[in-house]
Amino acid sequence: MTDSGVEVSVVLPAYNEADTIEATVRTTLETLDAFLPAGSYEVIVAEDGCEDDTPEIASRLADGDDRVRHFHSDERLGRGGALNAAFRAARGDTLAYFDTDLATDMQHLEELVESVRSGEADVATGSRWIPGQQADRPAKRGIPSRGFNLAVRGLLGSELRDHQCGFKAFSREAFGSLVDDVEDEHWFWDTEMLVRAQRRGLTVAEFPVEWTPKGDSKVDLVRDVFGMGSQILRCFWEFNVSPYANRRTGTAVGVLLSVVAFALMFVYIDVGAFVDAVRDADPALVAAGAVVYLLSWPLRGLRYRDILAELGYRESTWFLTGAVFISQTGNLVIPARAGDAIRAYVVKARRGIPYTTGFASLTVERVYDLLTITVLAGGVLVALAAFAPDTVAELAATAAGEGLGGRESQAVQQAVVVASVVGALAVASVVAIVWSARSDTNYVRRVVEWASDDSYTELVASVFEQFVGDIQRVAADGRAFARIGATSVVIWTIDVATALLVFLAFGLDIALVSLVAVGFFAVSVGNLAKVIPGPPGGIGIYEAAFAAIVSTLLPVPFGLALGVAIVDHIVKNVVTVLGGAVSMTWLNVSLTEAVEGEDADLSSERAPVED
């Protein structure tokens, strides 16, 4: 017992509860008075940046009853943040809280408090999901709740059935030992407290409660997906991966990543058919293609340097070339280009560039790539329409799969549709980015607030605003936009030159002008087509589009064109994998740290350079 004589502190977290808070406080006092001695308890209204009359009501109640205290915050702290502040200010040794809508029957309050007050448990929590005593919850609440609790048990190792029931108690000692490690300050707060309590070996008592749903509830995109889901993944990483993350394991993972990327290049192709197709290819010209392709990588680093410079970060071209190599190697293994996240980690961990800026710079780079190859492909198509309209008709027939086998026809049709859609989206994205960069309207916040009315909205909106703002900064500078665009054209020209050298390696006797025009068109459309997630390594849809265009526009059989496409792609993947392996060793990158932005080595961290 504290010097004040208060043994039990009950906190009522309140946000815009003007309609119910007074009745809730009265009911709480009556219930506590029934089993606790007078003067041994207090009720704290943790009023959290309310926008209604809750503060005035709470102050009036506190002024009229010395058992009631009012904790006020001008700014929204979040549910967990408000509980932290109120519990720290509380005077009791037993700390309890419950939701102010009184969804949990108050007959259980004595069991909740006494299980901790008696010393039988360090933490106590009500449960709506104990087998045989489940609460009758509507599907819109029950299904998400079950999914959430299943994820917490499966990923975080909890033994409890219900983590989000707003009916919990802690001993002051337990609360003090846990609170500094709990990172979330909103809806995930109590789940994280329960999980950490179990991992510390504290006694956690879970008991069934009668629970009646109050008010309306809905699945909230921001709260449930960005909020709760990301917090589960954060804790999973901290508990199960972080303890084993170090430079040695990171290097081992990097080497393994490179080996897997190389092996995957041969999983999705017929190796026998490939060997037959390339048997007569000139290895010297194939090697020359690899050397030419290697020359494009410093340009990729230079372009990325220019993009980051527009965002206020000055980095060396060679460091950024290594970062690009590493992320592209990851893309050969991880579907949906998720390997790009590795680059955001590298520039964060080694140079202190925020994740939002890292991903924004990647987005800018991707838009430039897609726009460049769309313009290249479109330019060739317009020239063909002007000077060889019959050829365009042949292309249309090939795009429809005419004259091809079943699998070939399906792959070509898919490639054409995807390339067309991606090209259109690339142009639309550039238009939208440039237009929004010149607009004063905050469309990001409008969209986020439309998707959610939860208090996580402010946090998520600010993150997306920084992300979009970084993209717009690059688009708003016309000279930088043109310079980066010109570099992109050179990069993709080198990509085409690599393919042309592979063409020549097969001994094809084709007029140089035709070869160059078809090469630009085939490489551009093939790369547009492979944007859609497919097998790791991207083998398949690129080759289909490439071979279909080449066999239509040039006197080359489809099978031989497919062999050229495969060799072209493998040459580029081998260069990428080798460059990635060297870069991971050079930069000593631990990929197992990839989501630990705050704990990464930030010895080189610095603020953006102001223009």
URZI-V176861 format. One record per run of one state. SS is the DSSP state (a for helix, b for strand, c for the rest). FROM is the first residue (numbers start at 1). TO is the last residue. If there is no record, write none. Layout:
ss=SS from=FROM to=TO
ss=SS from=FROM to=TO
This chain:
ss=c from=1 to=7
ss=b from=8 to=14
ss=c from=15 to=20
ss=a from=21 to=33
ss=c from=34 to=40
ss=b from=41 to=48
ss=c from=49 to=53
ss=a from=54 to=64
ss=c from=65 to=67
ss=b from=68 to=73
ss=c from=74 to=78
ss=a from=79 to=89
ss=c from=90 to=93
ss=b from=94 to=98
ss=c from=99 to=103
ss=b from=104 to=104
ss=c from=105 to=105
ss=a from=106 to=117
ss=c from=118 to=122
ss=b from=123 to=127
ss=c from=128 to=138
ss=a from=139 to=156
ss=c from=157 to=166
ss=b from=167 to=171
ss=a from=172 to=181
ss=c from=182 to=188
ss=a from=189 to=199
ss=c from=200 to=203
ss=b from=204 to=208
ss=c from=209 to=210
ss=b from=211 to=211
ss=c from=212 to=220
ss=a from=221 to=244
ss=c from=245 to=246
ss=a from=247 to=264
ss=c from=265 to=270
ss=a from=271 to=278
ss=c from=279 to=282
ss=a from=283 to=310
ss=c from=311 to=316
ss=a from=317 to=333
ss=c from=334 to=334
ss=a from=335 to=337
ss=c from=338 to=339
ss=a from=340 to=351
ss=c from=352 to=354
ss=a from=355 to=387
ss=c from=388 to=388
ss=a from=389 to=399
ss=c from=400 to=405
ss=a from=406 to=437
ss=c from=438 to=442
ss=a from=443 to=451
ss=c from=452 to=455
ss=a from=456 to=476
ss=c from=477 to=477
ss=a from=478 to=505
ss=c from=506 to=511
ss=a from=512 to=529
ss=c from=530 to=540
ss=a from=541 to=553
ss=c from=554 to=557
ss=a from=558 to=587
ss=c from=588 to=590
ss=a from=591 to=593
ss=c from=594 to=611
